């Protein structure tokens, strides 16, 4: 079984997270620039409220057995300071039943289990 890891992180931390994942042996990551807000409901500066904060969404599909290690790697790289700070982000995990590689026509239903579907 596979898991999809989606991490919403501060834009200034995305390169740190990508480097940490690469060093840990997980180079396959999709990166999106996104905007939104969490529990903080935006930032108020003076009279202006910014309710859409720029963030980066990093997405990868990994083996279920690697999930805890990948989550820990992301958390350590994305955290601001030792204790973290409000707005450091979130990590979402969802199950992935199958993976298809378009170029080869290979279907993966579990790590190491492949089937050609062309």
C-alpha positions as CSV (number, residue, x, y, z in Angstrom):
1,X,0.0,0.0,0.0
2,X,1.1,3.5,-0.7
3,X,0.4,6.8,1.1
4,X,0.2,10.3,-0.4
5,X,1.9,12.9,1.7
6,X,0.8,16.5,1.2
7,X,2.7,19.1,3.2
8,X,1.7,22.8,3.2
9,X,4.8,24.7,4.3
10,X,6.1,28.2,4.4
11,X,7.5,29.2,1.0
12,X,10.9,30.1,2.6
13,X,11.1,26.5,4.0
14,X,10.3,24.6,0.8
15,X,13.9,24.3,-0.4
16,X,14.9,23.0,3.1
17,X,12.2,20.4,3.0
18,X,13.0,19.3,-0.6
19,X,16.7,19.0,0.3
20,X,15.9,17.0,3.4
21,X,13.7,14.6,1.4
22,X,16.4,14.3,-1.3
23,X,19.0,13.5,1.4
24,X,16.6,10.9,3.0
25,X,16.2,9.1,-0.4
26,X,12.8,10.6,-1.4
27,X,13.6,12.8,-4.5
28,X,10.2,12.4,-6.2
29,X,8.1,15.5,-5.1
30,X,5.6,17.7,-6.8
31,X,5.6,21.4,-5.8
32,X,2.8,23.9,-6.0
33,X,2.5,27.5,-5.1
34,X,-0.7,27.9,-3.2
35,X,-2.5,30.5,-1.0
36,X,-4.8,30.1,1.9
37,X,-5.2,30.4,5.6
38,X,-5.2,28.1,8.6
39,X,-6.5,28.6,12.1
40,X,-4.8,32.0,12.3
41,X,-7.4,33.4,9.7
42,X,-4.8,35.5,8.0
43,X,-2.5,38.2,9.2
44,X,-3.6,41.7,10.2
45,X,-1.1,44.5,9.6
46,X,-2.4,47.8,10.6
47,X,-5.9,48.2,9.2
48,X,-5.3,45.6,6.4
49,X,-6.1,41.9,6.9
50,X,-4.4,39.5,4.5
51,X,-6.6,36.4,4.6
52,X,-4.7,34.5,1.8
53,X,-1.2,33.7,2.9
54,X,1.3,32.4,0.3
55,X,2.3,28.8,1.1
56,X,3.9,25.9,-0.8
57,X,2.2,22.5,-1.2
58,X,4.6,19.6,-1.5
59,X,3.2,16.3,-2.6
60,X,4.7,12.8,-2.8
61,X,3.6,9.2,-2.9
62,X,5.6,6.8,-0.7
63,X,5.4,3.3,0.6
64,X,3.2,3.0,3.7
65,X,6.2,1.7,5.6
66,X,8.1,5.0,5.0
67,X,5.3,7.2,6.1
68,X,6.5,8.0,9.7
69,X,10.0,8.6,8.6
70,X,8.9,11.0,5.8
71,X,6.6,12.9,8.1
72,X,9.3,13.3,10.7
73,X,11.8,14.5,7.9
74,X,9.3,17.1,6.7
75,X,8.4,18.3,10.2
76,X,12.0,18.8,11.1
77,X,12.9,20.7,7.9
78,X,9.7,22.8,7.8
79,X,9.6,23.9,11.5
80,X,10.6,27.4,12.3
81,X,13.1,27.4,15.2
82,X,13.3,24.6,17.7
83,X,9.7,24.7,18.9
84,X,8.1,25.9,15.7
85,X,5.8,28.8,15.1
86,X,2.2,29.6,14.2
87,X,1.8,29.2,10.4
88,X,4.5,26.6,9.9
89,X,2.0,24.4,8.0
90,X,0.2,21.1,8.0
91,X,0.9,17.6,6.7
92,X,-2.0,15.5,5.3
93,X,-1.7,11.7,4.7
94,X,-4.1,9.8,2.4
95,X,-4.1,6.2,1.2
96,X,-3.2,5.5,-2.5
97,X,-4.5,2.2,-3.9
98,X,-2.7,2.1,-7.2
99,X,0.1,3.9,-9.1
100,X,0.5,3.9,-12.9
101,X,3.6,5.0,-14.8
102,X,2.4,6.5,-18.0
103,X,5.6,5.9,-20.0
104,X,6.1,2.3,-19.2
105,X,2.4,1.2,-18.7
106,X,3.4,-0.3,-15.4
107,X,0.8,-0.5,-12.6
108,X,2.0,-0.7,-9.0
109,X,-0.4,-2.0,-6.4
110,X,2.1,-2.2,-3.6
111,X,5.8,-1.5,-3.3
112,X,7.6,-4.1,-5.4
113,X,4.4,-5.5,-7.0
114,X,4.1,-4.4,-10.7
115,X,1.9,-5.4,-13.5
116,X,2.1,-4.3,-17.2
117,X,-1.2,-2.7,-18.4
118,X,0.1,-0.9,-21.5
